[in-house]
């Protein structure tokens, strides 16, 4: 195992000496600027896209975005198996220029703890002042638009975020939708969903912040890439905070995610799959809100669907006909391009955990499910738990057996993935949504056969 020290630089003229705490660590320079002034890796494009809409963020919110981008870079470009003793936990130090060192130093410890919960890694942060010429990065303008957004909403191109946007627009809100995507199929899904919303609700009411932030393979010298992307929600939240900092007053950042996925109770004690990630876990969202408060960013994350199953989100969506017509545009699959080895088009696989939860959400819905799945009928064959098409089904069946349709058991299991101490009054609601969400999937899997070991 090697500890990594990532030293961030603002351009070739940024030659300020940096004292490395662990001199024996693997040191890698990360250049944030191309040429003399152009912010690289999609960071500059993100800022420009926001400013072209007459939205000008704060310098501290921009610091947060850069920090989140660097964390994301380290997360996806340092291989877990090869750079950790336990095939998971990496040790990463980040040296970053910021606009206000005292404010960032004050949150360093809590920031490290929050990211350790999210990614499972050991993080340390060391801050210094931005170099000369970069003291102020965010351009200012006297131009002010009259129709500023009233809120911010994460917009991934998935079914939950699509419903979240619909409900806000039906309630006459004017949200700034925030999307992150660099992979063509992700960008395509977001664009299709965005265009559908604009056709129905009007171009002026559907504002969008598009971010292509990403980092090429090999950018961290001596390290191989990683594909787990556990820090992506930190980047997503930071993008939303950037957008929120442009608005007046304290801004609500909506995080539309059904309660079953948000709680991410592991399917079994050994599983580290889709339900074991902590992207929108209530504990992490609370820690991010604490961070925003400490940094003086007037925004607050809120998941209005944390007590709803995906099926309840579908059935209670405030524009049922529009959802029925456009739900097939959304993408829920954990790996929609996996079928390319069989020369299949990018689509829902139909058997991963997110696909199963999506299928379950449409069971009994009067509008039906028009999603295209590679494996549409789970009862068409006996599934093999040793193969992709049966692995997740078998894991869910085991989890259902453990849950045993018991609300008291659910009250215990909802604490498995992380603390819920910030929400003592919501434990019964969390237990209910977990039980109800699993019951939705149980209904989907009724009669589905999987080979036994």
C-alpha positions in Angstrom: 0.0 0.0 0.0 1.2 3.5 -0.8 -0.1 6.8 0.5 -0.7 9.4 -2.2 0.0 13.1 -2.0 -1.7 15.1 -4.7 -0.3 18.6 -5.1 -2.7 20.9 -7.0 -1.4 23.8 -9.0 -3.0 26.8 -10.6 -0.9 27.1 -13.8 2.8 26.7 -14.6 3.6 29.9 -12.7 2.3 28.4 -9.5 5.6 27.4 -8.0 4.9 28.0 -4.4 6.8 25.5 -2.3 4.6 22.9 -0.7 5.8 21.1 2.4 4.7 17.4 2.1 3.7 15.9 5.5 4.6 12.4 4.3 7.8 12.7 2.1 7.9 9.0 1.4 4.4 9.1 -0.1 3.8 8.8 -3.9 3.7 12.4 -4.9 1.6 13.5 -7.9 1.2 17.0 -9.3 -2.3 17.9 -10.6 -2.4 20.9 -12.9 -5.8 22.6 -12.7 -5.0 25.1 -15.4 -4.1 24.7 -19.1 -2.1 27.5 -20.6 -2.0 30.5 -18.4 -5.6 31.1 -17.3 -7.9 28.4 -18.6 -9.4 26.1 -15.9 -9.0 22.5 -17.1 -10.8 19.2 -16.7 -14.2 20.6 -17.3 -14.1 22.9 -14.3 -13.8 26.0 -16.4 -16.6 24.9 -18.7 -18.8 24.4 -15.7 -18.2 27.9 -14.4 -18.6 29.4 -17.9 -21.9 27.6 -18.4 -23.2 29.0 -15.1 -22.0 32.6 -15.8 -23.5 32.6 -19.3 -26.9 32.3 -17.6 -26.2 35.4 -15.5 -25.4 33.3 -12.4 -22.2 34.2 -10.5 -21.1 31.9 -7.6 -19.1 32.8 -4.5 -15.3 32.2 -4.4 -15.8 29.7 -1.4 -18.4 27.7 -3.4 -15.9 27.6 -6.3 -13.2 26.3 -3.9 -15.7 23.6 -2.8 -16.2 22.6 -6.4 -12.5 22.4 -7.1 -11.9 20.4 -4.0 -14.7 18.0 -4.9 -13.3 17.6 -8.4 -9.8 16.7 -7.0 -11.4 14.2 -4.6 -13.2 12.7 -7.6 -10.0 12.6 -9.6 -8.2 10.7 -6.8 -11.1 8.4 -6.3 -11.4 7.3 -9.9 -7.7 7.4 -10.8 -6.1 5.5 -7.8 -6.8 1.8 -7.9 -8.2 0.3 -4.7 -7.0 -3.2 -5.1 -3.4 -2.2 -5.9 -3.0 0.8 -3.5 -4.6 -0.5 -0.3 -3.9 -3.3 2.2 -7.5 -4.5 2.4 -8.4 -4.1 -1.3 -10.5 -1.1 -0.4 -9.1 1.6 1.9 -6.7 4.1 0.3 -4.7 6.8 2.1 -4.8 10.1 0.2 -3.5 13.6 1.0 -4.6 16.6 -1.0 -2.8 19.9 -1.1 -5.1 22.6 -2.5 -4.9 26.4 -3.0 -8.1 28.1 -1.8 -9.5 31.6 -1.4 -9.7 31.5 2.4 -7.3 29.2 4.2 -8.6 29.8 7.7 -12.1 28.9 6.8 -11.0 25.7 5.1 -8.6 24.7 7.8 -11.5 25.0 10.3 -13.5 22.3 8.4 -10.6 20.0 7.4 -11.2 17.4 10.1 -15.0 17.2 9.6 -14.5 17.1 5.8 -12.1 14.2 6.2 -14.6 12.3 8.4 -17.5 12.8 6.0 -15.5 11.6 3.0 -14.2 8.6 4.9 -17.9 7.6 5.5 -18.7 8.2 1.8 -15.8 6.5 0.1 -14.2 4.3 2.8 -10.8 5.9 2.4 -8.5 7.9 4.7 -8.4 11.6 3.5 -6.3 14.5 4.7 -6.4 18.1 3.4 -3.8 20.8 3.5 -4.6 24.3 2.3 -2.6 27.3 1.1 -3.5 30.6 -0.5 -4.2 30.7 -4.2 -1.2 32.0 -6.2 -0.8 35.5 -7.6 -3.3 36.1 -10.4 -5.8 33.6 -9.1 -6.9 35.5 -5.9 -10.3 36.0 -7.6 -11.5 33.5 -10.2 -15.2 34.1 -10.4 -16.0 36.9 -12.8 -18.5 39.5 -11.8 -21.1 41.3 -13.8 -23.7 44.0 -13.2 -26.0 42.1 -15.5 -28.9 40.6 -13.5 -31.6 38.3 -14.9 -35.1 38.9 -13.6 -36.1 35.2 -13.7 -33.6 33.7 -11.3 -34.2 30.1 -10.3 -35.8 29.7 -6.9 -34.1 26.4 -6.0 -31.7 23.8 -7.2 -32.4 20.2 -8.1 -30.0 17.4 -8.9 -30.7 16.0 -12.3 -28.9 12.8 -13.3 -31.2 11.5 -16.1 -32.5 8.8 -13.8 -36.2 8.2 -13.0 -36.1 9.6 -9.5 -34.5 12.9 -10.5 -37.0 13.2 -13.5 -39.9 12.8 -11.1 -38.3 15.3 -8.8 -38.1 17.9 -11.6 -41.7 17.2 -12.7 -43.0 17.7 -9.2 -41.2 21.0 -8.7 -42.3 22.3 -12.0 -45.9 21.2 -11.3 -45.7 23.2 -8.1 -44.8 26.3 -10.1 -41.1 26.3 -8.9 -38.3 27.4 -11.3 -35.5 25.1 -10.3 -31.9 25.2 -11.6 -31.4 21.6 -12.6 -27.8 20.4 -12.1 -26.3 17.5 -14.1 -22.9 15.9 -14.2 -21.8 13.8 -17.1 -18.8 13.2 -19.4 -19.6 9.8 -20.8 -21.7 10.1 -24.0 -24.5 7.8 -22.9 -25.0 9.7 -19.6 -25.0 13.0 -21.4 -27.5 11.6 -24.0 -29.9 10.5 -21.3 -29.8 13.8 -19.4 -30.3 15.7 -22.6 -33.3 13.6 -23.7 -35.0 14.1 -20.3 -34.1 17.8 -20.2 -35.6 18.4 -23.7 -38.8 16.6 -22.7 -39.2 18.9 -19.7 -38.5 22.0 -21.8 -41.1 21.0 -24.4 -43.7 20.5 -21.8 -43.0 23.3 -19.3 -41.2 25.9 -21.4 -37.6 26.7 -22.0 -37.6 29.6 -19.6 -38.7 27.6 -16.6 -36.2 24.7 -17.0 -32.7 26.1 -16.4 -29.8 23.7 -16.5 -26.2 23.7 -15.2 -24.2 21.2 -17.3 -20.9 19.9 -16.0 -18.4 17.7 -17.9 -15.9 17.5 -15.1 -13.6 14.5 -15.5 -10.0 13.3 -15.5 -8.1 11.2 -18.0 -6.6 7.9 -17.3 -3.0 8.1 -16.1 -3.4 11.6 -14.7 -2.2 10.4 -11.3 1.4 9.3 -12.1 2.1 5.7 -11.3 -1.5 4.7 -10.4 -4.0 2.6 -12.3 -7.7 3.7 -12.6 -10.6 2.7 -10.3 -14.2 2.2 -11.3 -16.2 2.4 -8.1 -16.8 6.2 -8.1 -17.9 6.4 -4.5 -17.2 10.2 -4.3 -19.4 11.2 -7.3 -22.2 12.4 -5.0 -19.8 14.7 -3.2 -19.0 16.2 -6.6 -22.7 16.3 -7.5 -23.6 18.1 -4.2 -20.8 20.5 -4.7 -22.0 21.4 -8.2 -25.4 22.1 -6.7 -23.8 24.2 -3.9 -22.0 26.2 -6.6 -25.4 26.9 -8.3 -27.1 27.7 -5.0 -24.4 30.2 -4.1 -25.6 32.3 -7.1 -29.1 32.7 -5.8 -30.6 35.0 -3.2 -31.2 33.9 0.4 -30.9 30.4 1.7 -31.5 28.0 -1.2 -33.0 24.5 -1.0 -31.0 21.9 -3.0 -33.4 19.1 -3.8 -31.9 15.6 -3.9 -34.6 13.3 -5.4 -33.9 9.8 -4.3 -36.3 7.1 -3.1 -35.8 6.0 0.5 -34.9 2.4 -0.2 -31.8 3.4 -2.3 -31.0 6.3 0.0 -30.8 4.1 3.1 -28.8 1.5 1.1 -29.2 -1.3 3.6 -26.7 -4.0 2.4 -28.4 -7.0 0.8 -26.2 -9.3 2.8 -23.3 -8.9 5.2 -20.7 -9.6 2.6 -22.2 -7.6 -0.3 -20.7 -4.3 -1.4 -23.0 -3.6 -4.3 -25.4 -0.9 -5.4 -27.3 -0.9 -2.2 -24.2 -0.6 -0.1 -23.1 2.8 -1.6 -23.7 5.8 0.6 -24.3 8.5 -2.1 -27.4 10.0 -0.6 -27.4 8.4 2.8 -29.1 10.7 5.4 -25.9 10.8 7.5 -23.7 12.0 4.7 -26.3 14.6 3.6 -26.3 15.9 7.1 -22.5 16.1 7.2 -22.6 18.0 3.8 -25.1 20.4 5.2 -22.9 21.0 8.2 -20.0 21.7 5.8 -22.1 24.2 3.8 -23.0 26.0 7.1 -19.4 26.2 8.2 -18.2 27.5 4.9 -20.9 30.2 4.9 -22.7 28.8 1.7 -26.4 29.5 2.2 -27.8 26.3 0.9 -29.4 23.2 2.4 -29.7 19.7 0.9 -33.2 18.1 1.2 -34.4 14.7 -0.1 -38.2 15.1 -0.2 -38.6 11.5 -1.1 -36.6 9.9 1.7 -39.7 8.4 3.2 -41.1 7.2 -0.2 -40.4 4.0 -2.2 -39.7 4.3 -5.9 -43.2 2.9 -6.6 -44.7 5.5 -4.4 -42.8 8.2 -6.3 -44.1 6.9 -9.6 -47.7 6.6 -8.4 -47.7 10.0 -6.7 -45.9 11.9 -9.4 -47.9 15.1 -10.1 -48.1 14.7 -13.9 -49.0 11.0 -14.5 -49.5 11.3 -18.3 -46.2 13.1 -18.9 -44.3 10.6 -16.7 -45.9 7.7 -18.6 -44.9 9.2 -22.0 -41.3 10.0 -21.0 -40.2 7.6 -18.3 -38.6 5.4 -21.0 -36.1 8.3 -21.6 -34.7 7.9 -18.1 -31.9 5.6 -17.2 -31.7 3.7 -13.9 -29.3 0.8 -14.8 -26.0 0.6 -12.9 -24.2 -0.3 -16.2 -26.3 0.3 -19.3 -23.4 -0.4 -21.7 -22.5 -3.9 -20.2 -24.4 -5.6 -23.1 -21.9 -4.3 -25.7 -19.9 -7.5 -25.4 -23.0 -9.2 -26.8 -23.4 -6.5 -29.5 -26.5 -5.2 -27.6 -27.4 -1.5 -27.6 -27.0 0.6 -24.5 -30.1 -0.1 -22.4 -31.4 -1.3 -19.0 -30.0 -4.7 -18.3 -33.1 -5.7 -16.3 -31.3 -7.7 -13.6 -29.0 -5.4 -11.6 -30.3 -4.0 -8.3 -31.3 -0.5 -9.7 -33.1 -2.2 -12.6 -35.0 -4.6 -10.3 -36.1 -1.7 -8.1 -37.2 0.2 -11.2 -39.2 -2.7 -12.5 -40.8 -3.2 -9.1 -41.8 0.5 -9.0 -43.9 0.0 -12.1 -45.7 -3.2 -11.0 -49.4 -2.5 -10.8 -49.0 1.1 -12.2 -52.0 1.8 -14.4 -49.7 3.3 -17.1 -47.5 0.2 -17.3 -43.7 0.0 -17.9 -42.5 0.9 -21.4 -38.8 0.6 -20.4 -36.7 -1.5 -22.8 -34.8 -4.2 -20.8 -32.3 -6.8 -22.1 -33.9 -9.2 -19.7 -37.5 -8.2 -19.6 -39.1 -11.3 -18.2 -37.4 -12.6 -15.1 -39.6 -15.7 -15.2 -38.6 -16.7 -18.7 -35.7 -18.8 -17.5 -34.2 -20.3 -14.3 -31.6 -17.7 -13.3 -28.1 -18.7 -12.2 -26.7 -16.8 -9.1 -23.2 -17.4 -10.4 -24.0 -15.3 -13.5 -24.9 -11.7 -13.9 -28.6 -12.3 -14.6 -29.2 -14.1 -11.3 -26.6 -12.6 -8.9 -28.7 -9.6 -7.7 -31.9 -11.5 -7.8 -30.5 -14.1 -5.4 -29.0 -11.5 -3.1 -32.4 -9.7 -2.9 -34.2 -13.0 -2.2 -31.7 -13.6 0.7 -32.3 -10.1 2.0 -36.1 -10.6 1.9 -35.7 -13.9 3.8 -33.7 -12.1 6.5 -36.2 -9.2 6.7 -39.1 -11.7 6.9 -41.7 -8.9 6.4 -41.0 -7.8 10.0 -41.2 -4.0 10.8 -39.3 -4.5 14.0 -36.5 -6.2 12.0 -36.6 -3.3 9.6 -36.1 -0.8 12.5 -32.8 -2.6 13.2 -31.6 -3.0 9.6 -32.0 0.7 8.6 -29.1 1.5 10.8 -26.8 -1.0 9.0 -25.3 1.3 6.4 -24.7 4.3 8.6 -25.9 6.3 11.7 -29.3 7.9 11.7 -28.6 9.9 14.9 -29.4 13.2 13.2 -33.0 12.0 12.6 -34.3 10.3 15.8 -37.9 11.2 15.0 -37.7 9.7 11.5 -36.6 6.2 12.4 -40.2 4.8 12.1 -40.6 6.4 8.7 -37.2 5.0 7.5 -38.2 1.6 8.7 -41.5 1.8 6.9 -40.0 2.9 3.6 -37.4 0.1 3.8 -40.0 -2.5 4.4 -42.4 -1.2 1.8 -39.6 -0.9 -0.8 -38.5 -4.4 -0.2 -42.1 -5.6 -0.4 -42.3 -3.9 -3.9 -39.3 -5.9 -5.0 -40.7 -9.1 -3.4 -43.9 -8.7 -5.5 -41.7 -8.4 -8.7 -39.8 -11.5 -7.8 -42.7 -13.7 -6.9 -42.4 -16.8 -9.0 -38.9 -16.0 -10.2 -36.7 -19.1 -10.0 -33.0 -19.1 -9.1 -30.7 -22.1 -9.0 -29.8 -23.1 -5.5 -26.1 -23.7 -4.5 
